[in-house]
Amino acid sequence: MSQDLQRTPLYDRHVALGAKMVPFAGWHMPVQYDGLLEEHRRVRRAVGLFDVSHMGEIEFEGPGALSTLDNLATNDIRSLVDGQVLYTALCNERGGVRDDALVYRIGPSKFWMVVNASNTPKIVAWAREHLGPDTRMTDLSSATALVAVQGPRSREALEAVRSLGDLPRRLADLPYYHFVSGSVGGEPVTISRTGYTGERGYEVFVPPQRAGDLWDELLERGRPLGIGPAGLGARDTLRFEVCFSLYGHELEEEVTPLEAGIGWTVKLGKPGFIGKDALVRLKQAGLPRKLVGLELPSAARAIARQGFEVRSGGRPVGTITSGTWAPSLERSLALALVEIAAAAQPLDVVVRGREVRASTVPIPFHKPVARD
């Protein structure tokens, strides 16, 4: 692997656990430890531990921070209260998705934005270009480690960790998409009721020098709960089953959030934001494409991969954005961006040169339970 790849603070832990390391978004990352299926099921049934320290964290502070973020985001940043998180799209002037992000309101004039690792440099530069008056922006990515604890027993696992110190709020009282901040040994720690698996889960922000101790204690104290590490492979199959959009798959610079299944993040009624005019025109004219769920017959023994062509009556009408064998459902499923007019018609996926008839199925494939 290239020596130019970055390493998270937990790199040595992954290697010691026997993880298969791969290049991902400019980082050395674990794709799996003891097998994708085992790690996937661990998260659905007990609790899995993910290193997501490659994600980007950007701080916006000052009297103008709220206005700056509301201009960058399609969702209503002004609706946030202290301690709350909001999912949003970030669009270009054409309405295409530059990235999807989580915005954390720390206080009336202080916010965090968490963005995808591959897009961090792009979003930092773009945000700086559109920085409003009285706003200071700081890229905190290199000063922040992020560990995701996901699964039905995730709260029990975190409550067993002593190194997190005393938090000002019980985890049992922390609502979905809210966070609590405290300190350990004079260093900041933030626990957020968020995740990317569809299960109950938390994401823990700590200084890089604290990440190893947190990881080790979670694995040790969570052992009776069935905890174990999980890699990028399981992270992808878990998010796919609940149809959470992924940048580079469902989300692209040439795909709008209205088409990509996250139209609910677009608040066209709020004052202007980047991409609003294009999105208004698109909605008035009618969407040309939509995201649909497809199932391939088990007898065909076929998997629809990203980029595979979708046809109707032999004519190309769309493209697979994500597809795999869904471990929890034991079915070959896919998400596809297809022409609106063809979405209700019989659809075929071109797999290795042959057309495989697919059934249109409701999405999400697996109901998220993260709010529970």
C-alpha positions as CSV (number, residue, x, y, z in Angstrom):
1,M,0.0,0.0,0.0
2,S,1.1,3.5,-0.7
3,Q,3.1,5.2,2.0
4,D,1.1,8.4,1.2
5,L,-2.0,6.9,2.9
6,Q,-2.9,8.4,6.3
7,R,-3.3,6.2,9.4
8,T,-5.9,6.7,12.1
9,P,-4.8,6.7,15.8
10,L,-6.1,3.1,15.9
11,Y,-4.1,1.7,13.0
12,D,-1.8,-0.4,15.3
13,R,-4.9,-1.9,17.1
14,H,-6.4,-2.9,13.7
15,V,-3.2,-4.7,12.6
16,A,-2.8,-6.4,16.0
17,L,-6.4,-7.7,15.7
18,G,-5.6,-9.2,12.3
19,A,-7.7,-6.8,10.2
20,K,-7.4,-6.8,6.5
21,M,-6.2,-3.2,5.7
22,V,-7.1,-1.5,2.5
23,P,-6.7,2.0,1.0
24,F,-9.9,4.0,1.5
25,A,-10.4,7.7,0.9
26,G,-6.7,8.4,1.4
27,W,-6.4,6.3,4.5
28,H,-5.3,2.8,5.7
29,M,-8.6,1.4,6.9
30,P,-9.8,-2.1,8.1
31,V,-12.2,-3.7,5.6
32,Q,-12.8,-6.7,7.9
33,Y,-11.5,-8.6,10.9
34,D,-13.1,-12.0,11.3
35,G,-15.4,-11.8,8.2
36,L,-18.0,-9.4,6.8
37,L,-21.0,-11.6,7.6
38,E,-20.0,-12.2,11.2
39,E,-19.3,-8.5,11.8
40,H,-22.6,-7.5,10.1
41,R,-24.6,-9.9,12.3
42,R,-22.7,-8.8,15.4
43,V,-24.0,-5.2,14.9
44,R,-27.6,-6.3,14.2
45,R,-27.7,-8.7,17.2
46,A,-25.2,-7.3,19.8
47,V,-22.7,-4.5,19.4
48,G,-20.0,-3.6,16.9
49,L,-17.1,-1.2,17.2
50,F,-16.0,0.9,14.2
51,D,-13.0,3.2,13.7
52,V,-14.4,6.2,11.8
53,S,-11.5,8.6,12.6
54,H,-11.0,9.2,8.9
55,M,-14.1,11.4,8.8
56,G,-13.7,15.2,8.7
57,E,-14.7,17.6,11.5
58,I,-15.0,21.3,10.8
59,E,-15.8,23.9,13.4
60,F,-17.8,27.1,12.7
61,E,-17.8,29.8,15.4
62,G,-18.8,33.4,15.8
63,P,-21.9,35.6,15.5
64,G,-22.2,34.7,11.8
65,A,-21.8,31.0,12.1
66,L,-25.5,30.1,12.0
67,S,-26.1,32.2,8.9
68,T,-23.0,30.8,7.2
69,L,-24.1,27.2,7.8
70,D,-27.7,27.9,6.8
71,N,-26.5,29.1,3.5
72,L,-24.3,26.0,3.0
73,A,-26.9,23.5,4.0
74,T,-30.2,22.4,2.3
75,N,-31.7,21.6,5.7
76,D,-32.9,24.1,8.3
77,I,-29.9,24.8,10.5
78,R,-32.0,27.5,12.3
79,S,-34.3,24.8,13.7
80,L,-31.4,23.3,15.8
81,V,-31.2,23.7,19.6
82,D,-28.1,23.3,21.7
83,G,-27.1,19.6,21.8
84,Q,-28.9,18.6,18.7
85,V,-27.7,17.1,15.4
86,L,-29.1,17.6,11.9
87,Y,-28.5,15.6,8.7
88,T,-28.2,17.7,5.6
89,A,-27.1,17.8,2.0
90,L,-24.5,20.3,0.8
91,C,-25.1,21.3,-2.8
92,N,-23.4,23.0,-5.7
93,E,-25.1,25.8,-7.7
94,R,-26.7,23.2,-10.0
95,G,-28.3,21.4,-7.1
96,G,-26.0,18.4,-7.2
97,V,-24.7,17.0,-3.9
98,R,-21.2,18.1,-2.9
99,D,-21.5,16.0,0.2
100,D,-23.9,14.9,2.9
101,A,-23.1,16.0,6.5
102,L,-24.1,16.1,10.1
103,V,-24.3,19.5,11.8
104,Y,-23.9,19.7,15.6
105,R,-25.1,22.8,17.4
106,I,-22.8,23.2,20.4
107,G,-24.1,26.7,21.2
108,P,-25.8,29.7,19.5
109,S,-22.6,30.7,17.8
110,K,-20.6,27.4,17.7
111,F,-21.3,24.4,15.4
112,W,-19.5,21.3,14.1
113,M,-19.9,19.8,10.7
114,V,-18.9,16.2,10.1
115,V,-18.2,15.3,6.5
116,N,-17.1,12.3,4.5
117,A,-13.3,11.6,4.6
118,S,-12.9,11.7,0.8
119,N,-14.6,15.1,0.6
120,T,-13.0,16.8,3.6
121,P,-10.5,18.9,1.6
122,K,-13.1,19.8,-1.0
123,I,-15.7,20.9,1.6
124,V,-13.2,22.8,3.7
125,A,-12.1,24.8,0.6
126,W,-15.7,25.3,-0.6
127,A,-16.9,26.4,2.9
128,R,-14.0,28.9,3.1
129,E,-15.1,30.4,-0.2
130,H,-18.6,30.9,1.1
131,L,-17.7,31.9,4.7
132,G,-20.1,34.7,5.8
133,P,-19.2,37.7,7.9
134,D,-18.2,37.2,11.6
135,T,-17.5,33.5,11.1
136,R,-14.4,31.6,12.0
137,M,-13.8,28.2,10.5
138,T,-11.3,25.6,11.8
139,D,-10.6,22.1,10.3
140,L,-10.4,19.9,13.4
141,S,-10.1,16.6,11.5
142,S,-6.5,15.9,12.6
143,A,-7.3,16.8,16.2
144,T,-10.3,14.5,16.5
145,A,-10.7,10.7,16.6
146,L,-14.1,9.1,16.2
147,V,-15.3,5.7,17.3
148,A,-18.7,4.4,16.5
149,V,-20.4,1.9,18.9
150,Q,-23.4,0.4,17.1
151,G,-26.0,-2.3,17.9
152,P,-28.8,-3.1,20.3
153,R,-26.4,-3.3,23.2
154,S,-24.4,-0.2,22.4
155,R,-25.6,1.8,25.3
156,E,-24.7,-1.0,27.8
157,A,-21.2,-1.1,26.2
158,L,-20.6,2.6,26.6
159,E,-22.0,2.7,30.2
160,A,-19.4,0.1,31.2
161,V,-16.5,2.4,30.1
162,R,-15.0,4.2,33.0
163,S,-12.5,6.2,30.9
164,L,-15.3,8.4,29.7
165,G,-15.6,9.9,33.1
166,D,-18.8,11.5,34.4
167,L,-21.0,12.9,31.7
168,P,-23.6,15.7,32.5
169,R,-26.4,13.5,31.1
170,R,-27.3,9.8,31.3
171,L,-27.0,8.0,27.9
172,A,-30.4,6.5,28.6
173,D,-31.8,10.1,28.5
174,L,-30.1,11.0,25.3
175,P,-32.6,11.3,22.4
176,Y,-31.8,10.2,18.8
177,Y,-29.7,12.8,17.0
178,H,-28.7,14.6,20.2
179,F,-25.3,14.7,21.9
180,V,-23.7,15.3,25.2
181,S,-20.2,16.8,25.9
182,G,-17.9,16.4,28.9
183,S,-14.3,16.0,29.7
184,V,-11.9,13.3,30.8
185,G,-8.6,14.4,32.4
186,G,-9.2,17.9,31.2
187,E,-9.7,16.7,27.6
188,P,-13.0,17.0,25.7
189,V,-15.2,14.1,24.9
190,T,-18.5,14.1,23.0
191,I,-21.0,11.3,22.7
192,S,-23.6,11.5,19.9
193,R,-26.7,9.4,19.5
194,T,-26.0,8.9,15.8
195,G,-24.7,6.2,13.4
196,Y,-24.7,4.7,10.0
197,T,-26.0,1.2,10.6
198,G,-29.8,1.6,11.2
199,E,-29.3,0.2,14.7
200,R,-29.3,2.0,18.0
201,G,-25.8,3.5,18.3
202,Y,-23.5,6.2,19.4
203,E,-20.4,8.0,18.0
204,V,-17.7,9.1,20.4
205,F,-15.4,12.0,19.6
206,V,-12.2,12.1,21.6
207,P,-8.7,13.5,21.2
208,P,-6.5,11.2,19.1
209,Q,-4.3,10.3,22.2
210,R,-7.4,9.0,24.0
211,A,-8.7,6.8,21.2
212,G,-6.6,3.7,21.9
213,D,-7.6,3.6,25.6
214,L,-11.3,4.0,24.7
215,W,-11.0,1.3,22.0
216,D,-9.3,-1.2,24.4
217,E,-11.7,-0.6,27.2
218,L,-14.7,-1.0,25.0
219,L,-13.4,-4.3,23.7
220,E,-12.5,-5.5,27.3
221,R,-15.6,-4.4,29.2
222,G,-18.0,-5.1,26.3
223,R,-16.9,-8.7,26.0
224,P,-19.9,-10.1,28.0
225,L,-22.2,-8.2,25.6
226,G,-20.7,-9.8,22.5
227,I,-18.8,-6.7,21.3
228,G,-16.3,-6.9,18.6
229,P,-14.6,-4.8,15.9
230,A,-16.3,-4.3,12.5
231,G,-14.7,-3.0,9.3
232,L,-15.7,-1.0,6.2
233,G,-17.3,-4.1,4.6
234,A,-19.9,-4.5,7.3
235,R,-20.4,-0.7,7.6
236,D,-21.4,-0.7,3.9
237,T,-23.8,-3.7,4.0
238,L,-25.4,-2.4,7.2
239,R,-26.1,1.0,5.7
240,F,-27.2,-0.6,2.4
241,E,-29.9,-2.7,4.0
242,V,-31.5,0.4,5.6
243,C,-30.9,2.4,2.4
244,F,-28.8,5.2,3.9
245,S,-27.3,7.1,1.0
246,L,-23.6,6.9,0.4
247,Y,-21.5,9.6,-1.3
248,G,-20.0,8.2,-4.5
249,H,-23.0,5.9,-4.9
250,E,-26.4,7.4,-4.4
251,L,-25.0,10.9,-3.9
252,E,-22.9,12.7,-6.5
253,E,-22.2,16.2,-7.8
254,E,-24.5,15.4,-10.8
255,V,-27.3,14.0,-8.7
256,T,-29.6,16.2,-6.6
257,P,-30.9,15.2,-3.2
258,L,-34.5,15.3,-4.6
259,E,-33.6,12.4,-6.9
260,A,-31.3,10.5,-4.5
261,G,-33.9,9.7,-1.8
262,I,-33.0,12.5,0.6
263,G,-35.4,15.1,-0.6
264,W,-36.6,15.4,3.0
265,T,-33.4,17.3,3.8
266,V,-34.2,20.0,1.3
267,K,-36.2,22.9,2.9
268,L,-37.2,25.0,-0.2
269,G,-39.2,27.3,2.1
270,K,-36.2,28.7,3.9
271,P,-34.3,31.7,2.7
272,G,-31.7,31.2,0.0
273,F,-29.0,28.5,0.2
274,I,-26.5,27.3,-2.3
275,G,-28.3,25.3,-5.0
276,K,-31.8,26.4,-4.0
277,D,-32.7,28.1,-7.3
278,A,-31.7,25.0,-9.3
279,L,-33.7,22.7,-7.0
280,V,-36.8,24.9,-7.2
281,R,-36.6,24.8,-11.0
282,L,-36.2,21.0,-10.9
283,K,-39.1,20.4,-8.6
284,Q,-41.4,22.7,-10.7
285,A,-40.4,20.9,-14.0
286,G,-40.7,17.5,-12.4
287,L,-38.0,15.1,-11.4
288,P,-36.4,13.1,-14.3
289,R,-35.1,10.3,-12.1
290,K,-35.8,8.6,-8.8
291,L,-34.2,6.0,-6.5
292,V,-35.9,2.6,-6.5
293,G,-35.2,-0.7,-4.8
294,L,-34.7,-3.8,-6.8
295,E,-34.5,-7.5,-6.0
296,L,-32.8,-10.0,-8.3
297,P,-34.2,-13.6,-8.3
298,S,-32.2,-16.1,-6.2
299,A,-32.3,-18.6,-9.1
300,A,-30.2,-16.2,-11.2
301,R,-27.4,-16.2,-8.6
302,A,-26.7,-12.6,-9.7
303,I,-25.5,-9.5,-7.8
304,A,-26.2,-6.1,-9.2
305,R,-23.1,-4.0,-8.6
306,Q,-22.6,-0.2,-8.7
307,G,-22.6,1.0,-12.3
308,F,-24.5,-1.9,-13.8
309,E,-27.0,-0.7,-16.5
310,V,-30.8,-0.9,-15.9
311,R,-33.0,-1.4,-18.9
312,S,-36.7,-1.3,-19.7
313,G,-37.8,-3.1,-22.9
314,G,-34.1,-3.3,-23.9
315,R,-33.6,0.5,-23.5
316,P,-31.2,1.9,-21.0
317,V,-33.2,3.8,-18.3
318,G,-30.9,3.9,-15.3
319,T,-27.9,2.7,-13.3
320,I,-27.3,0.7,-10.2
321,T,-26.0,2.9,-7.4
322,S,-25.4,0.1,-4.8
323,G,-26.0,-3.6,-4.8
324,T,-25.1,-6.7,-2.8
325,W,-26.3,-9.8,-1.1
326,A,-28.1,-8.5,2.0
327,P,-26.9,-10.6,5.0
328,S,-29.8,-9.9,7.3
329,L,-32.4,-10.6,4.6
330,E,-30.6,-13.2,2.5
331,R,-31.6,-11.6,-0.8
332,S,-29.9,-10.1,-3.7
333,L,-30.9,-6.4,-3.5
334,A,-29.9,-3.2,-5.2
335,L,-30.6,0.6,-5.3
336,A,-31.0,2.1,-8.8
337,L,-31.4,5.6,-10.1
338,V,-33.9,5.3,-13.0
339,E,-36.0,7.4,-15.2
340,I,-39.3,8.3,-13.5
341,A,-41.3,7.2,-16.6
342,A,-39.7,3.7,-16.4
343,A,-39.8,3.2,-12.6
344,A,-43.2,1.4,-12.7
345,Q,-42.3,-0.7,-15.8
346,P,-40.6,-4.1,-15.8
347,L,-36.8,-3.5,-15.3
348,D,-33.8,-5.6,-16.2
349,V,-30.3,-5.4,-14.8
350,V,-27.4,-6.2,-17.1
351,V,-25.2,-8.6,-15.2
352,R,-22.1,-9.9,-17.1
353,G,-23.7,-9.1,-20.4
354,R,-27.1,-10.7,-19.8
355,E,-30.4,-9.1,-18.8
356,V,-31.7,-10.3,-15.4
357,R,-35.3,-9.4,-14.7
358,A,-35.6,-7.6,-11.4
359,S,-38.6,-7.0,-9.1
360,T,-39.2,-3.5,-7.8
361,V,-39.4,-3.6,-4.0
362,P,-40.1,-1.0,-1.3
363,I,-37.2,0.8,0.4
364,P,-35.7,0.7,3.0
365,F,-35.2,-3.0,2.6
366,H,-34.6,-3.4,6.4
367,K,-36.5,-1.1,8.8
368,P,-34.1,1.1,10.8
369,V,-34.5,0.8,14.6
370,A,-31.9,3.5,15.5
371,R,-34.6,5.7,17.2
372,D,-35.5,2.9,19.7
